[in-house]
Amino acid sequence: MKIKKAIRVTGKVILVIICTAIVFLTGLCVVHQSKLKKERAMIKHIAGQYAEVDGHNINVYTEGDGEKTLVFLAGFGTPSPVFDFKPLYSKLTSRYRIAVIEKFGYGYSDEYEGDRSLDTVVRQNREALKVSGIEGPYILVPHSAGGIEAIWWADHYPEEVEAIIGLDSNVPEQYDVYRTPVDFDTAVPKDVDECIASMAGYDFLNYTIGLIRFMPMPPAASSDALTSDEKEQYTALGYVMYCKGASATFQRETIMTDKALKDMREYHDGPIPDVPTLFFVSDGSVMKQIMDPGDWVKIHENYISRVNKGELVCLDCGHYVHAEKSDEVAASMISFIEGLSEETK
């Protein structure tokens, strides 16, 4: 009898938990979808100009008129690059011309269901700049996954790249020091559509139900460098973009980026773009789930040791170095860039 009673009690407890979860998720979904509708209506194109590439619009924001042109490349999944980089570029526009590219699926740019391979993304970035009348050579300023785009760009179009300034940016070697090393021959998806379908459950919980609401926005979203209107836009663009996570643009980029890593293997031991390079490196906490934070610094040291003019600045902060340490980063960037100017005199 005691066993039967215990089973009944346990069953009731489980039922209560299930019902509570259903009520919570239903309520969250209603609130999330209501907010999402308002956020979509709030979005207004207040920063940048459209450049038509492959029949779609890429948003390119420019400011300043200096002799050097700094091109900012966003990390993967950045909701609004034009606002995300503002805490940093606002300290540089009096000296340099800056351009922020919001590639397809990001910020104010269009969705794009075509190829999202690394080669295509870089080509589209280059075309967006040219359509906007922004000629090279460029100083590429990538954050996070944008680092792979910058390396690819500098290797394939060296005449267009004067230098690379990485903002806690990715380098090819990182994929060799993961706690579970990447086997490129087996880990890279073969069928993009099949991979998208396999993520349906994850997308449903995060983007339809709204668990994404519990994920904090990047630090720039609350930065004093942004106006109240820009902060509002950043947040609205963020949730709308995240909830397009099941879109062809966003998911294809995720998968195609994995495929691009196969193309980057040649850089692990072979030649790398020999352009002046400055790396700002965080404390590595963003990578602690997949690699030792110390390795994050070491792989950047290894990369820097292989270029003729390389500098490394270690920062005691998180991944968004351009927002968390904008004053220090801006000062070091100016010193580095002015050094380039001295060498060309």
Buried (B, 14 or more C-beta within 10 A) or exposed (E): EEEEEEEEEEEEEEEEEEEEEEEEBEEBBEEBEEBBEEBEEBBEEEBBBBBEBBEBBBBBBBBBEBEBBBBBBBBBBBBBBBBBBBBBBBBBBEBBBBBBBBBBBBBBBBEBEBBBBBEBBBBBBBBBBEBBEBEBBBBBBBBBBBBBBBBBBBBBBEEBBBBBBBBBBBBBBBBBBBEEEBEBEEEBBEEBEEBBEEBEEEBEBBBBBBBBBEEEBBBBBEBEBBEEEBBBBBBBBBBBBBBBBBBBBBBBBBBBBBBBBBBBBEBEEEEBBBBBBBBBBBBBEBBEEBBBBEBBBBBBEEBBEEBEBBBBBBBEBBBBBBBBBBEBBBEBBBEBBEBBEEEEE
